[in-house]
Amino acid sequence: MAGSSTLRGIDTLIARGCHIEGELIFSGGLRIDGQVSGDIRSALAGQGYLVLSRTGQICGDISAGHVVIDGQVTGDLHISGRVELLSRARIIGHIHYASLSMQPGATVTGQLCPAGQSGAHPDKLPEPLLKLA
């Protein structure tokens, strides 16, 4: 699966045709080609690497360190590191992230919430660091 500049090992695979219901806790790398109905989180907060392929679907919240998504997610993402949305990514939910990249074709129906601004109200923008006259 293209898109990630860092090659990481996948420790667990949920294959195409497999459907899991319930909370899923993982460590290391997790690749989902099938379906998961339930929340997914890394065993160690702020760590864990999740890859969701084109055939993968998640209905639940995700908490991890880094995600690469090319499938469909219905739920909120709480990612302490990088979120990579590939061209076929479909997200219905809010994305809380430290770093975000998004390829043309990816869609997000929800709010993008950069780290440190998750509580910011859309009508109250922070003061700019630099003002040009």
C-alpha positions in Angstrom: 0.0 0.0 0.0 1.6 3.2 -1.1 1.4 6.4 0.8 3.6 5.9 3.9 7.1 7.3 3.7 8.1 5.1 6.7 8.0 1.3 6.3 6.7 -0.3 9.4 6.0 -3.9 10.3 2.5 -5.3 10.3 2.0 -7.7 13.3 -1.7 -8.4 12.8 -3.9 -8.7 9.7 -7.6 -8.7 9.6 -8.2 -10.2 6.2 -10.8 -9.4 3.5 -14.0 -11.3 4.3 -13.4 -11.2 8.0 -15.8 -9.2 10.3 -14.9 -8.5 13.9 -17.4 -7.0 16.4 -16.3 -5.5 19.7 -13.4 -3.4 21.0 -10.1 -4.2 19.4 -6.8 -3.4 21.3 -3.6 -3.9 19.3 0.2 -3.3 19.7 2.7 -2.8 16.9 1.2 -2.7 13.4 -2.3 -3.6 12.4 -3.6 -3.9 8.8 -7.4 -4.2 8.2 -8.6 -5.5 4.9 -12.0 -6.7 6.3 -14.5 -5.1 8.6 -14.4 -4.0 12.3 -17.5 -2.9 14.2 -16.3 -1.4 17.4 -13.6 0.9 18.8 -9.9 0.3 17.9 -7.1 1.5 20.1 -3.4 1.0 20.6 -2.4 -0.9 23.8 0.1 1.8 24.5 -1.4 5.3 24.3 0.1 7.4 21.5 1.7 4.4 19.8 0.6 1.8 17.3 0.4 1.8 13.5 -2.9 1.2 11.7 -3.3 0.6 8.0 -6.9 0.4 6.5 -6.8 -0.8 2.9 -9.3 0.0 0.1 -11.5 -3.0 1.1 -11.4 -2.2 4.8 -14.2 -0.7 6.8 -14.3 0.5 10.4 -17.4 1.5 12.3 -16.0 2.9 15.6 -13.5 5.3 17.1 -9.8 4.9 16.5 -6.9 5.8 18.9 -3.4 5.2 17.7 0.0 6.9 17.0 -0.1 6.7 13.1 -2.7 5.8 10.6 -2.8 5.3 6.8 -6.4 5.1 5.5 -7.6 4.1 2.0 -10.9 2.6 3.1 -14.0 3.8 5.0 -14.2 4.9 8.6 -17.4 5.9 10.5 -16.2 7.3 13.8 -13.7 9.7 15.3 -9.9 9.4 15.0 -7.7 10.4 17.9 -4.2 10.2 16.4 -1.2 11.4 18.4 1.1 11.4 15.3 0.4 11.4 11.6 -2.8 10.7 9.6 -2.4 9.8 6.0 -5.6 9.8 3.9 -5.1 8.1 0.5 -7.3 8.8 -2.5 -10.1 6.4 -1.7 -10.3 7.3 2.1 -13.9 8.1 3.3 -14.1 9.4 6.8 -17.4 10.3 8.6 -16.3 11.7 11.9 -13.8 14.1 13.5 -10.1 13.8 13.1 -7.8 14.8 16.0 -4.2 14.8 14.7 -0.7 16.2 15.1 0.1 15.9 11.3 -2.2 15.3 8.3 -1.7 14.5 4.7 -4.6 14.0 2.3 -4.5 12.9 -1.3 -6.9 14.2 -3.9 -10.1 12.2 -3.9 -10.1 11.5 -0.1 -13.2 12.9 1.7 -13.9 13.9 5.3 -17.3 14.6 6.6 -16.5 16.1 10.0 -14.0 18.4 11.6 -10.2 18.4 11.3 -8.9 19.2 14.8 -5.1 19.8 14.9 -3.3 19.0 18.2 -3.7 21.8 20.7 -6.8 23.2 19.0 -9.3 20.4 19.7 -11.4 22.6 22.0 -11.3 25.7 19.7 -14.6 27.0 18.6 -14.9 27.5 14.8 -16.1 31.1 15.3 -13.1 32.0 17.5 -9.9 31.7 15.6 -6.6 32.0 17.4 -4.7 35.2 17.1 -2.1 35.0 14.3 1.6 34.8 15.3 2.5 37.3 12.6 0.4 40.2 11.3 1.3 41.8 8.0 0.4 45.5 7.6 
